[in-house]
Each structure stands twice: as C-alpha cells, then as structure tokens.
Amino acid sequence: MHLRYLITGVVMLAFISTVASSLWGVYQISKNILIENTLETNRVYAQKLATTANTYLEETFKTLEFSAFYIAENYENEALLQQEVERLRYQTDIFNSVAITDNRGVVLAISPPTLELKGVQLSSEQTGDALEKQKPNISKPYEGVTGRKLIFISQPIFNTAGEYMGLVGGTIYIEYDNIFHKLLGEHFYHDGSYVYVVDEDGTIIYHQDSSRVGDNVANNEIVQKLMEGKSGAQKVTNTKGVKMLSGYSSVELSKWGIVSQRPLDVALLPSSDLVQKAALISMPFVLLALLIILIIASFITKPLQQMALLSMNDQKKVKIEELYKVKGWYFEARVLKESLVHAFTLLQKRIDHYQTQSTTDALTGLMNRRSMDETLIRWTEEQQQYAVLLIDLDHFKSVNDTYGHAIGDEVLKYLAESMRMHSRPQDICCRYGGEEFIMLLPNTTKAEAYRTAENLRQYLEDTESPCGRPVTMSGGIAAYPQAGTAPHVIIERADQALYQAKHQGRNKVKLYYTEENTL
C-alpha cells in the first residue's frame, strides 16, 4: 500500500468520525431539550385544563345553589319547577339533562321532558348517596335509568326552616357530546397527541376515542399518581405500546385527573430535522476540508519518496545535498495541521450555531423556557434586582379558531417583535409556552416594569395585528426580591397578578404587592 493512500485514509476516517460524533452530540442535546420542553408544556397545559375544569365546577355549584333557593320558595308550584329545570339546561352548556327530586328521590320536574321520568323514583346507588349526604355532590360514573352512562352533579334543597326537601341536579352523559368535548375537544392534535380525563377511581370519563370511555385504567402509572392527587410530567408507554410524553394534573373539586400527552417520536421530529440541516449546511465545508487533506497528503508523500530514492544513492555528497533540499517537508506538516485546525474551527462554529439555536424558541426567535430559567437562577444567585412581566394574549384561542393556526403563529411572532420594540437592550424576551410570554427586566422596579408593560399593552390595543384587527394582552408583574426569593416563586406571583388581570376583564396589567399579602 502506498503511503499517500494510507495517510489519506487515516486522516479522512478521523475527520469523518469527528464530524459524525459532533452531529450526534447536537442531536442528543436537541433531543433532551425537546423532551424537557414537551414534558413541561404538557404539564402546564394539563394544569391549565384542570384549573378551567375546576372553575367550571365551582360556577356550576353556584348556579345550582341559587336554583335551590328559588325551588325551595316555589316547591309546590309544578309549572315553576318545570320552568326552572328548563332554564338550567338551556341557560348553561354544562348539563345534558336536569332534574328536581323530593327527599325520597321521586322526580318532580325533568328536562328534557321526553325522558318521561316525572313521578319516577330514582333508585340508583349514586342518587341514594346524594340524597343521604344532603350536600353538594359529584357522583362517580354510573348507568342511569335511561341506560346512559352519566355523572350526576347535585345540590341539596332546604326550606327556610332548614328541612331537607330534596335535590336539584344535572347529568353529564359521558358517552355523548358534553362539556368535556367543549373544554377539551378543540385541543386534539392529528399528530397523535390527545387529552383524556379519569375519575378518582381511574375510570375514563372523557377520551377522544369514545370507545375508551368507561374503561378503568387504574393500573396506569400516571393514573395512579392522579388518584393520589399528584400533578407532574413524565415519559410513559400507553396501552397501545406507544411511548408518550405526558403532563398530568388533578381537578381539586371533583378529584378527577386530566392527562395531556404527545408521542415521543413526534416530539423529536424537530431534533432530526435540525441535525439534517446542520449536515447539509456543513457539507460544503466538509468537502473543502477533504480536498485540502488530499493536497496536503500529496505534499507529505513527495518528500518522503525523495528521501527513499536518496537512501539508495551511494554518492554521500549528493545524498547530503539532496536531504538538505527536502528539509522543508516540516513546513508541509505544519500546513496540514493548520489546515485541519482551520477546517475543524469552521465546523465547530456551525455546531455552536445550532446549539445556540436549540436554546431559542423556533417560532418566535425569543429565548426559550430552559434558558430563561438559567438566567433567573443566575440573577437570583447574584442577588440582582429584577422584575418579571408575564404576558398572555387575550382570547388567543378564538384567533386560532377563526383565522387558523397559521395566522395564530403570525400573531405570536407579531407579539414577540412588539416585545422587542418595547424592551431595552438589557431586557430579555422569552416565550414561556403557548400564548404566554415573559419579559425579564434587570435592575428594574415594579413601577418601571409597569410602564414598560403599559406601553406594550397600549401599542397592541392600538395596532392592527396579522389577523386584521388589534389583539390585546393581560399582564402580571412581580419583582425580586420583594415578591419572593426564588425564581419559581417570582413567576408564580406574576402568574397570580396575571390571573387578576384576566379576572378583571383582560387587557390590563396588574402588580403583585407583598405588603398586603394579596393582589
């Protein structure tokens, strides 16, 4: 074997191995980041859905409580009782049917009347349990007298003397269109992601696949944690053997559990695309580097061949003179080294570039959640004063529903650019997840942060967005160290302020005040 080919082969093997290992490293880093981000996104998403469901249930009980007072005053008036059940069913979008019973479970009024249950005594274990408890109640799933699987939400009725008169309640048909479809049905993705709900015994009460409703999945690892009242996120394999990235959260009032999950292979698709792009962009530099290697290998072998020929020459004088002439091959070795260093430097810059990209949000170009957390931890350790502005687009779901997700993405990018326009060079704009964004404002008081937030809010209110109309935002502000001494506490305080802004009509900015221990 010629030395030229041997050197060329060894150098090319080392070079390609280094490139491959570098790309593999990029893939692993990107993979881990995607998994962490997806788990956190699903956890936050499940938590939001659980909060929304809990709010719905609270409002439902308030509605039933008001109705119970009205029924107690008109208990003997059958016409008014029928009007009340009709009002409850049509005024809210929660119940599939509504009934009023006396203290023995005999139906006094029913909506819809076509169920033909008036005068019938309800004898199910769940109805008896609600009558016996004489307090607000959410039943476990059961089969009603109509043969439908349902959940019964009820409120006791007491007269002015405190005597128990019966109950008023509504049913949710868990195998038919119900409030879960309205709350969760819009959040089903065609890439295999889905949301499902279980009761406190691990029985599925909502699933995109209606055939799964009623199945008991108490042996599922995540469901077991939900039955213990826990929330969180983890990798899990579903009943079909598909690896999923799941977030889960409990609904406090009903002890239900909500699970949001996405297939692992779908979540990792951006990582594979990133490596492919890195390989394609780096290819010209790789080819250039290989060409340089071939040329340098020729220069290395040429002086070695000359020395081999000279070793066969018996004329000592000529040998010495010629060896002196080939002494320059050390220069060629140095060029080879410098060329390789140069080639690897170019490649490493590309790898560093894509590693940097993995720390930013792909859609908006803002800093992602992981980098934001690292920044907050560093500022907190340095005891640097800062303020956190948590931003949420108002009614963003309606933008997606009305104009489509493509326009929705443009609106998110528009918000990101608006945040940059209204931030200082030292401020950091981040995407927190979904339609939530965060501005990190170093060395900033609450008042200064409020002015920044108000300027941004006013700009959005007065400016046409990509959907053809202005969009508005709600904001919550918390400052370190006044609102807390840990980054996650500061964000929680900002989120509480944001909740108040939403609760008070949206398109507002609210501050968190520690001195009142409230907002």
N, C-alpha and C positions, 0 to 999 in steps of 0.2 A: 504494500500500500504506500502511495506517495504521501510524503509529509504534508504537502499542501492540502490534500483531501482530509487527512486526519485532523489537522488543526482546524480547518473549516467546519468539519462535522462536530467536533467537540464544542467549539465556540457557539455554533448555531443551536446545538442542543441546550447549552447553558442559557442562552438568550431566550429561546422559546419557553423553557421551563420557568424562567423568571417572569416572563410576560403572563404565562398561564397562572402561576401562583398569585401574581398581583391581581389579575382579573377575578380569581377565585376569592381572594380577600375582599375585593369590592362587593362581590355577590353576597358573601357571608355577612358583611357589615350591613348592607342594604336589607338583607333578609331579616336580620334581628330587629332592625329599626321598624320595618313594616309590620312584623309580628307584634312588637310592643305598641305601636300606634293603633293597629287594628283592635287589639285587646282593650286598649284604653278607650277608643272610640265606641266600641260595643258596650263597655261598662257604663260610660257616661250616657249613651243612648238608652240602655235598659233602665238606668236610674231616672232619666227624664220621663220615660214612658210610665214607670212606676209612680212617679210624683203626679203625673197627669191623671192616671187612673185613681189614685188616692183622692185627688181633688174632685174628680167626678163623683166618687162615692160620698164624699163629705157633702157636696151640693145635693146629692140625691136624698140623703138622710134629712137635710134641712127642708127640702121640698116635702118629703113625707111627713115630717114633724108638723109643718104648717097645715098640711092637709088633715092630719089627725085632730088638730084643734077645731077645724071647721066641721069635720064629720061629727065630733062629739056634740057640737051645738045643734046639728041637724040630723041627729041619729034616727029619728022616727020618720023623716021625710025621704021616701024611696026615690022620688024624682030627683031631689038634690044629690042624693048619694050616687045615682047613676050619672048625673052631670059631672060630679067630682071625679069619678074614675075615668070618664071620657076625657076630661080636662087633663088629668095626669098623664094619660097615654099620648095625647096629641101635643100637649104643650112641651113635653120633654122628648128627647130622642133616645131615651135610655131603655124603656120597658117595651117588651113585646105584648104584654097583657098586664092589666091592673085589676085588683080585686079588693073588696072590703068584706070582712067576715065578722061574725059576733064572737063572743068569748068561747063558743063551742066549736068554732071553725065552720059554721054554716055561712055560705056565701050570700051576702046581702045585695051586692052590686058587682058587676063584672064588665070589663071592656077588653076585647070586643064582645058584644052580646051573643055573637054567633057561636061562642064556646058553649052556650047553654048550660052554665054551671050555677045559675042563680037558684038558691034553695038547697044546693047540694052541700053536704058536709064533707070538708076536705079531711081525709084520714091518713095522709102520708106522715111518716115519721118526722120529716123536716117541718111540716106545718105544725104538727103537735109540739115539736120542740120550740118553735117560735111563739106559740100560744102560751106554753109553760114558762118561758123565760120572761115574758112581758117586758121586753126591752128591744131596742133596735137590733136587728139580726140579719146576717147574710148566711144563707143555707149552703150546705155542700150540694154538689150536683146530684139530682135525682130525677126519676121519671114521674111526671105529673099524671093527673087523671086523664089528660088528653093523649097520653102516650109519648109526649115530647120530653126530651132531656132538658132540664132547666135549672136555673139558680133563682131562689126567691129572696128578695130584699124587702124587709117589712119593718113597720113602725107601730108600736102599741097605741091603742086609743083609750084614754081615760076621760071620764066626765069631770065636772067641776068638783064633785065630791071625792075624787080620787079613786073611783071604782073602775075596775078594768072592764072595758066593753067589747074589746076585740082588737083587730089589727087592720091596717091598710098596707098593701104591699104590691110590688110589681115583679114580673118574671122576666128573665133573660133566657131566651131559647138558645142554648149553646151550640146547637147543630144548624141553626139558621142565621140569616143576617141579623146582627145585633150590634150593640155599642162597641164591642171589640173590633168588629170589621171597620167601623168608622174611626176608631182610635189607632188601629194598628194595620189595617188593610192597605193603606197607602204606602206603608213602609216595606213592602215586599219587593225584593230585587230579583230580576231574572237571572242573575249570575249564581243562584243557589243560596243566597242569603235569605234568612227568614226570622220571624219573631213568633214565639209561642208563649202561652200562659198556662200555669198549673195552679191547682188549689193547694190548700195546706196538707192534703194527703197525697200529693203527687199525681193527681188526675188532671189530664189535659182538658182545659175548658175553652181554649182557643188555639187554633192552628190553621195555617194557610191551606193545608190539606185537611178538609173537613172530615175525612175518614179517620183521622187520628184523634178527633175529639172524643173524650170518654176513656181513652187509653190511660192506664196507670203506669207511670214511668218513675216510680219512687226509687228504683234501683239505679237511676242515672246519678252520676257523681254530683253534677251541678244541682239537680233537683233536690238531692239530699241536703245540700248546703242551704238551698232556699227554704226547705222545710224547717231548718234551724234558724231562719230569719236572717241569714247572711247575704251579703252582696259582694260582688267582685268580678274577676275575669280570669279565664284560663283556657288552655287548649284541651279539647275533648273530642272523642270519637262518637258520632251519633249512632242511632240504631241501624243505619244503613252502611256503617263502616266508613263513613266519610269523616276525615279529620277536620274539625271546625275550630275557629277562634271565637270564643263565646264570652259575652258580658251578661251578668245577671243581677237582678235587684228585687227586693221584696216590696210588696204593697202593704204598708203598715196596717191600714184599717181592716182589710179583708184577709190578710195573711196569704195572699196569692203571691206567686212568683212570676216575673217576666224575664225571658231569655231572648237575647238578640245575638245571632251568630252568623258567621260568614265562612265559607270553605277556605281552608288553608291555602290550597293551590291557587285559588282566585286572588287571595290577598297577596300572594308572592309574585304574581304576574309582572308588576312594575319592576321588581328586582331583576328578573330575567331580561326584560326589555332594556334596563339600564346597562347590564353587562354587554348585551349585544351592541348597543350604541357605542359603548366605550371601546369595544373591539374594532368596530367599523371605523370610528374616528381615529383610532391609533394605528390602523393598518398602513397608511402611507409612511408614517414614521418608522414602523417596523420594517417595511420593505426597504426604506432608505438605509436603515441601520444594517440590514443584511447585506446590501450592496457594498457598504463601507467595509464590512467584515471580509468579504471575498477579496476586495482590493488589497486590504492590509495583509491577508494571508499570503497573497502572491508576493508582496514585498518581503515577508518573513522567509519564505522558502527560497527566494532568489539568492540572497547572500549565503544561506546555508549550502545551497548547491555549489556556489563558487568555492566555498571553503572545502567541500568534499573533493572537488577537482584539484584544488591546490594541494591537498594532502597526498595526492598520487604523484605529484611532481617531485623529482629528485633534485632540482636546482634550488638549493636553500635560499639563495639570494632572491630569486624570483618569488619564492613562497613568502618570504618575509614582506616583500614589497606589495604583493597582492593582498596578503592578510591585512596589511595596513590600510589598503584601499577599502576593504569591506568592513572596516571597523564601524562604519556608520549604521550598521543594522540595529544598534541600540536605539537610535533615533526612531526607526520604524516601530520598534516595540513600544516606545513611548507614545507614538501616534495612535497605535492600536488601543492602548489603554485610555488615552484621552478621548478617542472616538467612542469607545464603549461607554465611558462615563457620560459623554455628551448624549448618546442615544438613550441611556437609562434615565438621564435627567429629564429629557423630553417626555418619556413615557410616564415617569413619576409625577410630572406636572399634570398630565392628563388624569392619572389616577386620583391625585389630590383634588383636582377639579370636580370629579364625580363624587368623591367622598364629601366634598363641601355641598354638592347638590343634595346629597342624602340627608343633610341637616335642615333643608328648607322645604316648605310646602310646595308641591309640584304645580298646583293650580295657580296660586297667588304669588309665589316667589317670596312670601314672608317667612320669617323664622318659624320652625315647627315646634311642637309641644316639647320634645326632648331638649332641644337647645334652649328653649325658654326656661325650662326647669333648671338647667345648669346655670344659666345667667342669674336667676333669682337666688339660687343657693350661694353662688359666689358673692353677690351683693350683700346677702344677709350675713355671711361669714365675715365680710369686711365691715359690717355694721354701717353700710352706706344707706342713707335715707333714700327712699323711692316710693313712688305711687303706682298702683296697678289700676288701669282702666279696662274693665270687662265690658265688651260690646256685643250686643245681639241684635240682628236685623229683625225688625217687627214684621210679623206675618210673612216671613220668607217662604213658608210652605205654599202660600197662595201664589207666589211668583212662580214657583216650580209647577204648580198645578195649572196655572193659567197660561204661562208662556213656554213651559217646557224646561227641562234640566239644562239645556244648552244656554238659554238666556239666563237661567239661575246662576250658572257658572260665571257668565259675564258680569252679573250683578256682584258676585263675590269678588271678582277681580277689580271691579269698579270701586268697591268699598276699600279693598287693600290699597289701591292707588290714592284714594281720598285720605286714608290714614297717613300715607307717606307725605302727602301735600301739607297736612296739618301737624306734622311732627317736627321736632328739632333734630339736628344731626346726631345728637347723643341718644335720642329716644329709639326704642326698639319696637317694631310692629310684628305681631305674631298671629298665626292662625291657631286658635285653641281647639277647634273641632266643629264641623258642620258650619252653621252660620254664626258661630261665636268667635270673636277675635279679642286680642288683648294688646294694649299699648303699655310698655314698661317705660316709666318716666323717672330716670335717675335724678337725685338731688332736687326733688320736686315736692312742693307742699300740696295739700289737698285742694287749696284754693287755685293754685296754678294748674293742677290737673283738671279741675272743674272747668276752668276757662278753655283749656285745650279741648275737652270733651264737648263743651257747648258750641265752640267754633265748628267742630266736625259735625255735630248734630244739626246745626243750623244750615251748614253747607249742604248736607244730604237732603234736608227738608226743602231747600230752595232749588235744587239742581235736578235736572232730568237724568234718570239712570238708563242703563241699556234696555230696560223693559218698557221704555217710553213714558215713564212717569217717575216722580221722585219716590225714593224709598226712605223710610225712617228707621232710626235706631233707638234702642234703650241702652243706658249705660249705668254701670255701678263702679264706684271708686272706693278704694281702701288704701291707706298709706302705712308704710313701715317706718318706725316701729309702733306707731300709735294704735293700729288695729290688730297687732299681733307680732310675735317674734319668730314666726316660721313661715316660709313661703306658702305652704298649703293653707295656712290659716288666713293669710292676706287674701288669697284667691277666694276662699270661702266667704270672707267678709264682703269682698267686691261682688260676689255672686248674690249674697243676701241683699245688697243695695240694688243690684240689677233686678232682683225679684220685686222689690218695692216699686222700681220704675215701671216694670211691666204691670204690676197690680194697680198702679195709679193711672193707668190709661196709655202707657207706652209713649214713645217719642219724648223721653225725659232722661235726665241724668241725676242719679242720687248718690249722696256721700254716706259712708259708714261712720257713725260717731260713737267712739268707745266710751266717752264720758257719760252717756245716757244708757249705755249697755243695750242700745237698740238703734234702729234706723230712724 
